[in-house]
Amino acid sequence: MARVALDLGDKKDLQLIGATGWRVAPGLVPGEPNQGLVAELMASPARLPDYDDSGWDKDVDIQARYSKGFTFAWYRLAFTIPEEVKGQKVAGSRVYFETNVDNYGEVYIDGKIDRTIGVVTGNNVNKRVLLEEPAVPGQKHLIAVLVANAPLGEPVGTIFMRFATLAFEEAPPRS
């Protein structure tokens, strides 16, 4: 199997995985006073798959610049692993989520973060996170990406995702 990928900013590719589009909301805990920025917060519930994001902005352009200054926002995408992508069966393959955010980010797959590879630090740093192996067509997933403007003490610019990709690659043979 050759590598095949879906552009998660493209409406046609999103349709292939049963996704209605990305949702976005500002804040470390969207909808809370002061955007959920409180001392000693142990976790944001927005990372969890069952978190209610129905009131968030829907079908957003992930490359649109969002806010300025000291800013946090969550981007979320619910989808289903398809039977095939670009004419290739994907069952048994490795599935990766790939992204680049401005400036800092955290990638949660189904509410969990791989702390060794799921943190995006620095401007223009590509991130590649294993989503599923082996791929199981029909399996549902939720990607939640927390994006923050940095440096935190004196942030510049805005926040956005440069790209988001779902890549399917052949898994190595199991022994």
N, C-alpha and C positions, 0 to 999 in steps of 0.2 A: 504494500500500500504506500503510495506516495503521500507526502504531507498534503492535507487539504485544510483550508481555513475559511472561517466565516467572519465577515466584518460586522461586529456587533453595533456598529453605527449605521448600518445599511438596512433599510426597511425590508427589502426582499430577503436578505440573509436572516433577519430576525423572524420572518414568517416561517422559514424552514425549521426553526426550533420552537415554534409555537409561542413566541414571545410577542407581547403587544408593544414592547419598547421599554426603555429605561425610565425609571422614576427617580426624582431627585427632590431633596428637601434640605434646607439649611439647618445647621446646628449639630452639635455633638449628640444631643438628644432632641430631635426635631419636635417642635410644638411645645416644648417646655419653656418656662421663663428663662430669660438670658440664654436661650438656645441650649439649655441643659448644661451650661458651663458652671459647675459647682466643684468646690474643693473636695478632693478625695473620692470622686466618683469611681467606682470599681469597674463598671462596664456600661456600655451603651446598648440598650435593647434593640436599637435599629440594625444591629448586625444579625439578629436572629431571623430564621426563615418565617416564623409565624407572626412577626411584627406587622402591625396594620399600617401599611403605607398607602392605603386607598385615597387619602386626602392629599397626597404629594403631587407635585407637577408630574404629568404623564407624558410619555413619548417625547422626551426631551432630546435635544441635540447635545451629545456628550462633549462636543468640542466648543460649545457656546461658553463664553467667559461668564463666570458666576461670581458676583459680589466683588469685594475688595477688602484690603486690610486684614485684620485678624478674623479669619473665616474658616468654618468647618462646613462640610456638606456630605450627605450620603447619596450615593448612586446605587440603585438596586435593579437587578434584572432576574426575573423568574423565567425558566425555560425548560424544555424537555429535550433529551438527547434523541436525535433523529435516527432513522434507519440507515440513511445514506446522505452523503454530502458530495455534491459535484460528481455524481455517478459512482462514488465509491462507498461500499458498505463500511460502516464504522464499528460494528460490534467487535469487541475484543481489543480495540485500539486504545492508545493513551489519549486523554483529552486534557489540553492545557488552556488556561485562561491567560491571555497576554495583554498587558496594558502599559501605559505611560501616563502618569498624572503630574500635574503642576500644583504643588511642589512636593508635598508629603502625602503618603497614602498608606492604607492598610487594606488588604484583600481578605475577605471572609467568604469561604465556600460553605454553604449550608450552615452558617453560624459559627464556623471554626476558622481560626487563623493558624497557618503554619508559621510559627514565629521565626524560623530560620530563613524563609523565603517570601513570606507574605507581607513584609513591610517594605514600602517604597520610600527611599530617602534620597533627596537630592533632585534637582531640576533635570528633566530629560533623562531619567533613569528608567530603562525598560524593565518590566517585571513579568516573570513567567511562573505560573503556579499550577501544579498538577491538580486537575479537577476530579478526574476519575480514571481508574485503571483496574480492570478492563472496562471499556465503554459498554454500557447496557442500553440499547435503544428503548425509549419509553421512560427512562429514569428521569425524574424531575430534580432540578437544582435551583438554588438561589445564590447569586453572586451579590455581595454587598461590599462596596468600596467606600471607605471613609477618606475624604480628601481634605487637606488643610493647606492654608497659605503659610508660607515660611519666608525667612526665619521668623519664629513665633514672636520674638522680642521687637522686630521691626519688619513686618511683612510687606512684600512688594507685589504688584501685579494682581492677578486674579487666579481663581482655581478653575480647572477643567480637566477633562481626559483627552489626551492627544489622540489615542486610539484604544480600541478594545477588540480583541480577537479571540475566537474559539478555534483552537487548532487540534486536528486529529492526526495522530502519527502512529505508525506501526509499533506495537509493543515488542520488545525483544522476546525471543522464545523462552519459555519457562523450562527449567530442567527438572 
